[in-house]
């Protein structure tokens, strides 16, 4: 049986407890740092005048050609890591430079709304 499909999470949701260890996620951000000796990349995203960072373990996607400043999309699992707290263990790391981030955020919110409505419609109503 295949695992459940991953869910898009905003970078600022990774550290606020919305995502549990072992959970599969999709997250995006601008590559601001790559440390090949540690197999670690750092993605960054702006939200509400604050910059949020997501640490990505890149061992499973190496070698890759990092482009500092480019937008990346990561598919992976959440894990705890010493020194950084929460990290995404990347299974897929794609450069998506040129993507309209505002439109991507809107699409993620629309998708969440659709899934909520679908789940609500599937719930049987209780007779009172």
MIZAMI-140645 format. One record per residue (C-alpha): residue number from 1; x, y, z. Coordinates in steps of 0.001 Angstrom, whole numbers, plus 500000, padded with zeros to 6 digits. Example, Ala and Ser with C-alpha at 12.3 -4.5 7.8 and 13.67 -1.06 7.14 Angstrom:
2
num=1 east=512300 north=495500 up=507800
num=2 east=513670 north=498940 up=507140
END
This chain:
128
num=1 east=500000 north=500000 up=500000
num=2 east=501283 north=503457 up=499122
num=3 east=501756 north=506094 up=501813
num=4 east=499305 north=508985 up=501979
num=5 east=499949 north=511904 up=499658
num=6 east=502052 north=514651 up=501143
num=7 east=500475 north=517924 up=502120
num=8 east=501825 north=521365 up=501256
num=9 east=502952 north=523295 up=504294
num=10 east=504143 north=526849 up=504413
num=11 east=507684 north=527295 up=505757
num=12 east=506339 north=529115 up=508827
num=13 east=504177 north=526099 up=509716
num=14 east=507088 north=523674 up=510007
num=15 east=508222 north=524991 up=513403
num=16 east=504923 north=525975 up=515026
num=17 east=503876 north=522396 up=515864
num=18 east=501518 north=521960 up=512896
num=19 east=503693 north=519136 up=511561
num=20 east=504678 north=516012 up=513505
num=21 east=507920 north=514047 up=513253
num=22 east=507781 north=511417 up=510503
num=23 east=505038 north=513233 up=508592
num=24 east=505523 north=513703 up=504848
num=25 east=505461 north=517308 up=503669
num=26 east=505907 north=519535 up=500662
num=27 east=507474 north=522902 up=501367
num=28 east=509030 north=525669 up=499297
num=29 east=511527 north=528457 up=499838
num=30 east=514488 north=530361 up=498495
num=31 east=517840 north=528570 up=498886
num=32 east=519980 north=530800 up=501112
num=33 east=522673 north=528344 up=502213
num=34 east=524048 north=524952 up=501216
num=35 east=526577 north=523049 up=503304
num=36 east=527671 north=519974 up=501287
num=37 east=529926 north=518653 up=504057
num=38 east=526868 north=518399 up=506345
num=39 east=524361 north=517563 up=503575
num=40 east=522259 north=520501 up=504725
num=41 east=520474 north=523271 up=502855
num=42 east=518560 north=526206 up=504270
num=43 east=515441 north=527573 up=502595
num=44 east=513935 north=530922 up=503455
num=45 east=510515 north=532535 up=502990
num=46 east=508936 north=535850 up=504028
num=47 east=505659 north=535941 up=505920
num=48 east=504128 north=538828 up=507874
num=49 east=507375 north=540835 up=507770
num=50 east=509326 north=537923 up=509265
num=51 east=511816 north=535650 up=507560
num=52 east=511300 north=531937 up=508198
num=53 east=513969 north=529269 up=507632
num=54 east=513538 north=525580 up=506881
num=55 east=516495 north=523242 up=507238
num=56 east=516684 north=520456 up=504662
num=57 east=518765 north=517276 up=504928
num=58 east=519983 north=516695 up=501366
num=59 east=521786 north=513329 up=501609
num=60 east=519176 north=511433 up=499550
num=61 east=519154 north=514003 up=496713
num=62 east=522895 north=514533 up=496316
num=63 east=524676 north=515367 up=494226
num=64 east=522672 north=518365 up=493132
num=65 east=523660 north=521697 up=491641
num=66 east=522564 north=524303 up=494215
num=67 east=521648 north=527744 up=492955
num=68 east=521814 north=530170 up=495866
num=69 east=518885 north=532583 up=495667
num=70 east=516688 north=530288 up=493571
num=71 east=513268 north=528979 up=494652
num=72 east=513134 north=525277 up=495556
num=73 east=510345 north=522825 up=496236
num=74 east=511062 north=519993 up=498696
num=75 east=509209 north=516734 up=499218
num=76 east=510285 north=514809 up=502294
num=77 east=509689 north=513784 up=505891
num=78 east=509974 north=515775 up=509095
num=79 east=512652 north=514621 up=511515
num=80 east=514299 north=515955 up=514650
num=81 east=517959 north=516934 up=514259
num=82 east=520526 north=517967 up=516826
num=83 east=521457 north=521608 up=516697
num=84 east=518646 north=522715 up=514386
num=85 east=515518 north=521164 up=515909
num=86 east=513198 north=520198 up=513070
num=87 east=514501 north=519328 up=509616
num=88 east=512982 north=518039 up=506367
num=89 east=514738 north=514917 up=505040
num=90 east=514448 north=515584 up=501308
num=91 east=513355 north=512827 up=498933
num=92 east=512861 north=515314 up=496089
num=93 east=514477 north=518735 up=495770
num=94 east=513510 north=520666 up=492640
num=95 east=514524 north=524120 up=491539
num=96 east=511354 north=526016 up=490637
num=97 east=512915 north=529423 up=490130
num=98 east=510542 north=531814 up=488443
num=99 east=507450 north=530467 up=490195
num=100 east=505001 north=533128 up=491341
num=101 east=505180 north=532602 up=495133
num=102 east=502039 north=534648 up=495840
num=103 east=500086 north=532550 up=493342
num=104 east=501535 north=529331 up=494817
num=105 east=500417 north=530402 up=498301
num=106 east=496946 north=531192 up=496973
num=107 east=496764 north=527785 up=495264
num=108 east=497780 north=526029 up=498493
num=109 east=495053 north=527873 up=500415
num=110 east=492467 north=527021 up=497725
num=111 east=493491 north=523362 up=497829
num=112 east=493150 north=523307 up=501623
num=113 east=489722 north=524897 up=501378
num=114 east=488628 north=522314 up=498795
num=115 east=489836 north=519404 up=500949
num=116 east=488077 north=520842 up=504028
num=117 east=484803 north=521206 up=502134
num=118 east=485135 north=517717 up=500674
num=119 east=485833 north=516204 up=504089
num=120 east=482922 north=518118 up=505648
num=121 east=480569 north=516884 up=502912
num=122 east=481705 north=513293 up=503459
num=123 east=480893 north=513423 up=507180
num=124 east=477388 north=512083 up=507883
num=125 east=475157 north=514559 up=509637
num=126 east=473988 north=513522 up=513084
num=127 east=470258 north=513518 up=513656
num=128 east=469180 north=515530 up=516686
END
